[in-house]
Amino acid sequence: MGNLDIAVAVILTAALAFGFDAVTGRRGLAAPLLVAFTGALCGGFLAVRVFGVATMDQWPWVIWSVVGAALALGAHFLFRNTR
């Protein structure tokens, strides 16, 4: 069960990207997945290394990573190039 938190973070981030893609009506899932996983990586890094609010053995970093993914997807929606 040591990697359960990592699996949950990956599944939640992928579900968030899929939901974002479905809500916005875009056809490509690659860009939302890339943006979401980059945001999740940044959120997890902030929680563990920058602010020190959690370690990789705890669950709060998962919440931080999902929030980071949501913020990145929101920024992607606002600032993406719409030809």
C-alpha distances in whole Angstrom, upper triangle without the diagonal:
4,6,5,8,10,10,11,14,15,16,17,19,20,21,23,25,26,27,29,31,32,33,35,36,36,36,33,30,29,31,29,25,27,28,24,22,25,25,21,21,24,22,19,21,24,21,20,23,26,25,23,21,18,16,13,11,12,12,16,16,15,18,20,19,20,23,24,24,26,29,29,29,32,34,34,35,38,39,38,41,43,46
4,6,7,9,10,12,13,14,16,17,19,20,22,23,25,26,28,29,31,32,33,35,37,36,35,33,29,29,30,28,25,25,26,23,21,23,23,19,19,21,20,17,19,21,18,17,19,23,23,20,19,15,13,10,8,10,11,15,14,14,17,19,18,19,22,22,23,25,27,27,28,31,32,32,34,37,37,37,40,42,45
4,5,5,6,9,10,11,12,14,16,17,18,20,21,23,24,26,27,29,30,32,33,32,32,29,26,25,26,24,21,22,23,20,17,19,20,16,16,19,18,15,17,19,17,16,19,22,22,20,19,15,13,10,9,11,11,14,13,12,15,17,15,17,20,20,20,22,25,24,25,28,29,29,31,34,34,34,37,38,41
4,5,5,6,9,10,10,12,14,15,16,18,20,21,22,24,26,27,28,30,31,31,31,28,25,25,26,23,20,22,23,19,17,20,20,16,16,19,18,15,18,20,18,17,20,23,23,21,19,16,14,11,10,11,10,13,13,11,14,16,14,15,18,19,19,21,24,24,24,27,29,28,30,33,34,33,36,38,41
4,5,5,6,9,10,10,12,14,15,16,18,20,21,22,24,25,27,28,30,29,30,28,24,24,24,22,19,20,20,17,15,17,17,13,14,16,14,12,15,17,14,14,17,20,19,17,16,12,11,8,8,8,7,10,9,7,10,12,11,12,15,16,16,18,20,21,21,24,26,26,27,30,31,31,34,36,39
4,5,5,6,9,10,11,12,14,15,17,18,20,21,23,24,26,27,29,27,28,25,21,21,21,19,16,17,18,15,12,15,15,11,11,14,13,10,13,16,14,13,16,19,19,18,17,14,12,9,10,10,9,12,10,8,11,12,10,11,15,15,14,17,19,19,20,23,24,24,26,28,29,28,32,33,36
4,5,5,6,9,10,11,12,14,15,16,18,20,21,22,24,26,27,26,26,23,20,19,21,19,15,17,18,15,13,16,16,13,13,17,16,13,16,19,17,17,20,22,23,21,20,17,16,12,13,13,12,14,13,10,13,15,12,12,16,16,15,18,20,20,20,23,25,24,26,29,29,29,31,33,36
4,5,5,6,8,10,10,12,14,15,16,18,20,21,22,24,26,25,25,23,20,20,21,18,15,17,18,14,13,16,15,12,14,16,15,13,16,18,16,17,20,22,22,21,19,16,16,13,13,12,10,12,11,8,10,13,11,10,14,15,14,15,18,19,19,21,23,23,24,27,28,28,31,32,35
4,6,5,6,9,10,10,12,14,15,16,18,20,21,22,24,23,24,22,18,18,18,16,13,14,15,11,10,12,12,8,10,13,11,9,13,15,13,14,17,19,19,18,17,14,14,12,13,12,10,11,9,5,8,10,7,7,11,11,10,12,15,15,16,18,20,20,21,24,25,25,28,30,33
4,6,5,6,9,10,11,12,14,15,16,18,20,21,22,21,21,19,15,15,16,14,10,12,13,10,8,11,12,9,10,13,13,11,14,17,16,17,19,21,22,21,20,18,17,14,16,15,13,14,12,9,12,13,9,9,13,13,11,13,16,15,15,18,20,19,21,24,24,23,26,28,31
4,5,5,6,9,10,10,12,14,15,16,18,20,21,20,20,18,15,15,17,14,11,14,15,11,10,14,14,11,13,16,15,14,18,20,19,20,22,24,24,24,22,20,20,17,18,17,14,16,14,11,12,14,11,10,14,14,12,14,17,17,16,19,21,20,21,24,25,24,27,28,31
4,5,5,6,9,10,10,12,14,15,16,18,20,20,20,19,15,16,16,13,11,14,14,10,10,13,12,10,13,15,13,13,17,18,17,18,21,22,22,22,20,18,19,17,18,16,13,14,13,9,10,12,9,7,10,12,9,10,14,14,13,16,18,18,19,22,23,23,26,27,30
4,5,5,6,9,10,10,12,14,15,16,18,17,18,16,13,13,13,10,8,10,10,6,7,10,9,7,10,12,11,12,15,16,16,18,20,21,21,21,20,19,19,17,19,18,15,15,13,10,10,11,8,6,9,9,7,8,12,11,10,13,15,15,16,19,20,19,23,24,27
4,5,5,6,9,10,11,12,14,15,16,15,15,14,10,11,12,9,6,10,10,7,8,11,12,10,13,15,15,15,18,20,20,21,23,24,25,25,24,22,22,20,21,21,18,18,16,13,14,15,12,10,13,13,9,11,14,13,12,15,17,15,16,20,21,19,22,23,26
4,5,5,6,8,10,10,12,14,15,15,16,15,11,13,14,10,9,13,13,10,11,14,14,12,15,18,16,17,20,21,21,23,25,26,26,26,25,23,24,21,23,21,18,19,17,14,14,16,13,10,13,14,11,11,15,14,12,15,18,16,16,20,21,20,23,24,26
4,5,5,6,9,10,10,12,14,14,15,14,11,13,13,9,9,12,11,8,10,13,11,11,14,16,14,16,19,19,19,21,24,24,24,25,23,22,23,21,23,21,18,18,16,13,13,14,11,8,10,11,8,7,11,11,9,11,14,13,13,16,18,18,21,21,24
4,5,5,6,9,10,11,12,11,12,11,8,9,9,5,5,9,8,6,9,11,11,11,14,15,15,17,19,20,21,23,25,25,25,26,25,24,25,23,25,24,21,20,18,15,15,16,13,10,12,12,8,8,11,10,8,11,13,11,12,15,16,15,18,18,21
4,5,5,6,9,10,11,10,11,10,7,10,10,7,8,11,11,10,12,15,15,14,17,19,19,20,23,24,24,26,28,29,29,30,28,27,28,25,27,26,23,23,21,18,18,19,16,13,15,16,12,12,15,14,11,13,16,14,14,17,19,17,19,19,22
4,5,5,6,9,10,11,12,12,10,13,13,9,10,14,13,11,14,16,15,15,19,20,19,21,24,24,24,26,29,29,29,30,28,27,28,26,28,26,23,22,21,18,17,18,16,13,14,15,12,11,14,14,11,12,15,14,13,16,18,17,20,20,22
4,5,5,6,8,9,11,11,9,12,11,7,9,12,11,9,13,15,14,14,18,18,18,20,23,23,23,26,28,28,28,29,28,27,28,27,29,27,24,23,22,19,18,18,16,13,14,14,11,9,12,11,7,9,12,10,9,12,15,13,16,16,19
4,6,5,6,6,7,8,6,10,9,7,9,12,11,11,14,16,15,16,19,20,20,22,25,25,26,28,30,30,31,32,31,30,31,29,31,30,27,26,24,21,21,21,19,16,17,17,13,12,15,13,10,12,14,11,10,14,15,13,15,15,17
4,6,5,7,8,10,9,13,13,10,12,15,15,14,17,19,19,19,22,24,23,25,28,28,29,31,33,33,33,34,33,32,33,31,33,31,28,27,26,23,22,23,21,18,19,19,16,14,17,16,13,14,17,14,13,16,18,16,18,17,20
4,6,8,11,12,12,15,14,12,14,17,16,15,18,20,19,20,23,24,23,25,28,28,28,31,33,32,32,34,32,32,33,32,33,31,28,27,26,23,22,22,21,17,18,19,16,13,16,15,12,12,15,13,11,14,17,15,18,16,19
4,6,9,11,11,14,12,10,14,16,14,14,18,19,18,20,23,23,23,25,28,28,29,31,33,32,33,34,33,33,34,33,35,33,30,29,27,25,23,23,22,19,19,19,16,14,15,15,11,11,13,11,8,11,14,12,14,12,15
4,7,9,10,14,13,12,15,17,16,16,20,21,21,22,25,26,26,28,30,31,32,34,36,35,36,37,36,36,37,35,37,35,32,31,30,27,26,26,24,21,22,22,19,17,19,18,14,14,16,14,11,14,16,14,15,13,15
4,6,8,10,10,9,12,14,14,15,18,19,19,21,23,24,25,27,29,29,31,33,34,34,35,36,35,35,36,34,36,35,32,31,29,27,26,26,23,21,21,21,18,17,18,16,13,14,15,12,11,14,15,12,13,11,13
4,6,9,10,10,12,14,15,16,18,20,20,22,24,25,26,28,30,31,32,34,35,35,37,38,37,36,37,34,37,36,33,32,30,28,27,28,25,22,24,23,19,19,21,18,15,17,18,15,14,17,17,14,15,13,14
4,6,7,8,9,11,12,13,15,17,18,19,21,23,24,25,27,28,30,31,32,33,34,35,35,34,34,32,34,34,31,31,28,26,26,26,22,21,22,21,17,18,19,17,14,16,17,13,13,17,17,13,14,13,15
4,6,6,6,9,10,11,12,14,15,16,18,20,21,22,24,26,27,28,30,30,31,32,32,31,31,28,30,30,27,27,25,22,23,23,19,18,19,18,15,15,17,15,12,15,16,13,13,17,17,14,16,16,18
4,6,5,6,9,10,11,12,14,15,16,18,20,21,22,24,26,27,28,28,30,31,31,30,30,27,30,29,27,27,24,22,23,22,19,18,19,18,14,16,17,14,12,16,16,13,14,17,17,14,15,16,18
4,5,5,6,8,10,11,12,14,15,17,18,20,21,22,24,26,26,27,28,30,30,29,29,27,30,29,27,26,23,21,22,21,18,17,18,16,13,14,15,11,10,13,13,9,11,14,13,10,12,13,15
4,5,5,6,8,10,10,12,14,15,16,18,20,21,22,24,25,25,26,28,27,26,27,25,28,27,24,23,21,19,19,18,15,13,15,13,10,10,12,9,7,10,11,8,9,13,13,11,13,14,17
4,5,5,6,8,10,10,12,14,15,16,18,20,21,22,23,24,26,26,26,25,25,22,25,25,22,22,19,17,18,17,14,13,15,13,9,11,13,11,9,13,14,11,13,16,16,14,17,18,20
4,6,5,6,9,10,11,12,14,15,16,18,20,21,22,22,24,25,25,24,24,22,25,25,23,22,19,18,18,17,14,14,15,13,10,12,13,10,10,13,13,11,13,16,15,13,15,18,20
4,6,5,6,9,10,11,12,14,15,16,18,20,21,21,22,24,24,23,24,22,25,24,22,21,18,17,17,15,12,12,13,10,7,9,10,6,6,10,9,7,10,13,12,11,14,16,19
4,5,5,6,9,10,10,12,14,15,16,18,19,20,21,22,21,21,21,19,22,21,19,18,15,13,13,12,9,8,10,8,4,7,9,6,6,10,11,9,11,14,15,14,17,19,22
4,5,5,6,9,10,10,12,14,15,16,17,18,20,21,20,19,19,17,20,20,18,17,14,12,13,12,9,9,11,9,6,10,11,9,10,13,14,12,15,18,18,17,19,22,24
4,5,5,6,9,10,11,12,14,15,16,16,18,20,20,19,19,18,21,21,19,18,15,14,15,13,9,11,12,8,7,11,11,8,10,13,12,11,15,17,16,15,18,21,23
4,5,5,6,9,10,10,12,14,15,15,16,18,18,17,18,17,20,19,17,16,13,12,12,10,7,8,8,5,4,7,7,5,8,10,10,10,13,15,15,15,18,21,24
4,5,5,6,8,10,11,12,14,14,15,16,16,15,15,14,17,16,14,13,10,8,9,8,4,6,7,5,5,8,9,8,10,13,13,14,16,18,18,18,22,24,27
4,5,5,6,9,10,11,11,13,14,15,15,14,14,13,16,16,15,14,10,10,12,9,6,9,11,8,8,12,12,11,13,16,15,16,19,20,20,20,23,26,28
4,5,5,6,9,10,10,10,12,14,14,14,15,14,17,17,16,14,11,11,12,9,7,10,10,6,8,11,10,9,13,15,14,15,18,19,18,19,22,25,28
4,5,5,6,9,10,10,11,12,12,12,13,13,16,14,13,11,8,9,8,5,4,7,7,4,7,10,9,10,12,14,14,16,18,19,19,20,24,26,30
4,5,5,6,8,9,10,10,10,9,10,9,12,11,11,9,5,7,8,6,5,8,9,8,10,13,13,13,15,17,18,19,21,23,23,23,27,29,32
4,5,5,5,7,9,9,11,10,10,10,14,13,13,12,8,10,12,9,8,12,12,10,12,15,14,14,17,19,19,20,23,24,23,24,27,30,33
4,6,6,5,6,8,9,10,11,12,15,14,14,11,9,11,11,8,9,12,11,9,12,15,13,14,17,18,18,19,22,23,23,24,27,30,33
4,6,6,5,6,6,6,8,9,12,11,11,8,6,9,9,6,8,11,11,10,13,15,15,16,19,20,20,22,24,25,25,26,30,33,36
4,6,6,5,6,5,5,7,10,10,11,9,7,10,12,9,10,14,14,13,16,18,18,18,21,23,23,24,27,28,28,29,32,35,38
4,6,6,9,9,8,10,13,13,15,13,10,14,15,12,13,16,16,14,17,20,19,19,22,24,23,25,28,28,28,29,32,35,38
4,6,9,10,11,13,16,16,16,14,12,15,15,12,13,17,16,14,17,19,18,18,22,22,22,24,26,26,26,28,31,34,37
4,6,8,10,13,16,14,15,12,11,14,14,11,13,16,15,14,18,19,18,19,22,23,22,25,27,27,27,29,32,35,38
4,6,7,10,12,11,13,11,10,13,14,12,14,17,16,16,19,21,20,21,24,25,25,27,29,30,30,32,35,38,41
4,7,10,12,10,10,8,8,12,11,10,13,15,14,15,18,19,19,21,23,24,24,27,29,29,30,31,35,37,41
4,7,8,6,8,6,6,9,10,10,12,14,15,15,18,19,20,21,23,25,25,27,29,30,31,32,35,38,41
4,5,5,8,8,7,10,12,12,13,16,17,17,19,21,22,22,25,26,27,28,31,32,32,33,36,39,42
4,5,8,9,7,9,12,12,12,15,16,16,18,20,21,22,24,26,26,27,30,31,32,32,35,38,41
4,7,9,9,10,13,14,14,17,19,19,20,23,24,24,26,28,29,30,32,34,35,35,38,41,44
4,6,7,8,11,12,13,15,16,17,19,21,22,23,25,26,28,29,31,32,33,34,37,40,43
4,6,6,7,9,10,12,13,15,16,18,19,21,22,24,25,26,28,30,31,31,35,37,40
4,5,5,6,9,10,11,12,14,16,17,19,20,21,23,24,26,27,29,30,33,35,39
4,5,5,6,9,10,10,12,14,15,16,18,20,21,22,24,26,26,27,31,33,36
4,5,5,6,9,10,11,12,14,15,17,18,20,21,23,24,26,26,30,31,35
4,5,5,6,8,10,11,12,14,15,16,18,20,21,23,24,25,29,30,34
4,6,5,6,9,10,10,12,14,15,16,18,20,21,22,23,27,29,32
4,5,5,6,9,10,10,12,14,15,16,18,20,21,21,25,27,30
4,5,5,6,9,10,10,12,14,15,16,18,20,20,24,25,29
4,5,5,6,9,10,10,12,14,15,17,18,19,23,25,28
4,5,5,6,9,10,11,12,14,15,16,17,21,23,26
4,5,5,6,9,10,10,12,14,15,15,19,21,24
4,5,5,6,9,10,10,12,14,15,19,20,24
4,5,5,6,9,10,11,12,14,17,19,23
4,5,5,6,9,10,10,11,15,17,20
4,5,5,6,9,10,10,14,15,19
4,5,5,6,9,10,14,15,19
4,5,5,6,8,12,14,17
4,5,5,5,9,11,14
4,6,6,9,10,14
4,6,9,10,14
4,7,9,12
4,6,9
4,6
4
